[in-house]
Amino acid sequence: MARAPRRAAMSLAAVGMSGYGLYAAGRGTFDLVVLHDFEIIVGIAMAVFGLVLIVAAALVRVVMPGGLALAIGAMLALQALAIHNAQHLYGDVAILPQLALGSAAALLVALSAYGSRGVTEENQ
């Protein structure tokens, strides 16, 4: 019974990370093909880090060692790209959207850390 909230937290974190990764990969690909707002390398990086986050979300859900670290790295890279893109698109970096994006990423990490706490090979 006590494992149900932890499993729900892991599932929610995995869905959130997958959604974030899918958005980033789609946005990077869309920019490369249609918009051309950013440099080519930024669009490629957004697509690649989005795909890495999707894979990391699956690894986080099955509590694979290193999966959470991979997800954190991908989300940090996407945060850095978001700051870069805001500077190029708007000429200034607004603090509140960046804080909201970082807070959402921190919430996903906290949910996955809570969900994976106490998981061992015997009770997976």
Residue pairs with C-beta under 8 A, 6 or more apart in sequence:
3 123
6 114
6 115
6 116
6 117
6 118
6 119
7 115
8 115
9 111
9 112
9 114
9 115
10 60
10 61
10 63
10 111
10 112
10 115
10 116
11 61
11 115
12 111
13 57
13 60
13 61
13 108
13 109
13 111
13 112
13 115
14 57
14 58
14 60
14 61
14 112
15 57
16 104
16 107
16 108
16 111
17 53
17 54
17 56
17 57
17 60
17 71
17 75
17 108
17 112
18 53
18 54
18 57
18 58
20 50
20 53
20 75
20 78
20 104
20 105
20 108
21 49
21 50
21 51
21 52
21 53
21 54
21 56
21 57
21 74
22 50
22 54
23 50
24 46
24 47
24 49
24 50
24 53
24 78
24 81
25 46
25 47
25 50
25 51
25 54
26 50
27 46
27 50
28 42
28 43
28 44
28 45
28 46
28 47
28 48
28 50
29 43
29 47
31 37
31 38
31 42
31 43
31 46
32 40
32 43
32 44
32 47
37 85
37 88
37 89
38 85
38 88
42 81
42 84
42 85
45 77
45 81
46 78
46 81
49 74
49 77
49 78
49 81
50 74
50 78
52 70
52 73
52 74
53 71
53 74
53 75
53 78
55 70
56 67
56 68
56 70
56 71
56 74
57 71
58 67
59 66
59 67
59 70
59 71
60 67
60 68
60 71
60 112
60 116
63 116
63 119
63 124
68 109
68 112
68 113
68 116
71 108
71 109
71 112
72 109
75 105
75 108
75 109
76 105
79 98
79 101
79 102
79 105
82 98
82 101
83 93
83 98
86 92
86 93
86 94
86 97
86 98
87 93
